[in-house]
Amino acid sequence: MTPWAHLKSATSLAVITLNLAFWIALALPISLLRFAVPPLAPGARRALDAIYRAAVRVDDFWLRRVL
């Protein structure tokens, strides 16, 4: 593997890890709220679905277009 390929791999690892860390920081409190306050569960579920889709969208963009 060339140094350039190693750099791309390390950068990709960092981008994907930071992306998922960002979205999990939003998802965790919402998921706890979902269980703590049952009447808010449907709205929290929609928010968690949107968070998941956003995280996948960023990873997909990175893996398909940047690499």
N, C-alpha and C positions, 0 to 999 in steps of 0.2 A: 504494500500500500504506500502511496506517495505521501509526502508531507501535506500536500494540498488536500488530498482525500481525508487524511486524519483531521485536518482543520475543519473541513466541511462536516465531518461526522461529529466532532466535538461541539461545533456551533449548533448543529441540529439537535443534539442531545440537550444543550442548554436552552434553546428556544422552546422545545417541546416541554421540558421540565418546568420552566418558568411559566409557560402558558397554563399548564395544568395546575400549578400551584396557585396562580391567580384565580382561576375559576373555582378551585376547591375552597378557597378562602371565602368565596361568596356562597357556595353551595352548602357548606357545613352549617352556618347559622340558620339558613332557610330550612334545612332538613330537620334541625332541632326544633325550630318553631313549628314545623308541620306536626311533630309528635306532641309538643307541649300544648298547642292550641288547636284542637281538632277542627273547629269551624273554619280555620284558615287553611286546612289541608288541600282543598282543591286549587286555590290560588298558589299555594306553595309548590304544589306538584307541577303546575304550568310553568312557574319560575324555574324550577329545577330542570324541566325539559328544555327550556330556552337556554339555560346555562350549559347544559350538556351539548346542545347543538352548536352553540357559539365556540365552545372548546374544540369540538371536532372540526368546525369550519376553519379555525386558525391552523390547526395541525394539518388539515388537508391542503390548505393553501401553501403552507411551508413545504410539505413533502412533494406536492405536484408541480408547483410553479417556481419555487426558489431553487429546489434541487433539480 
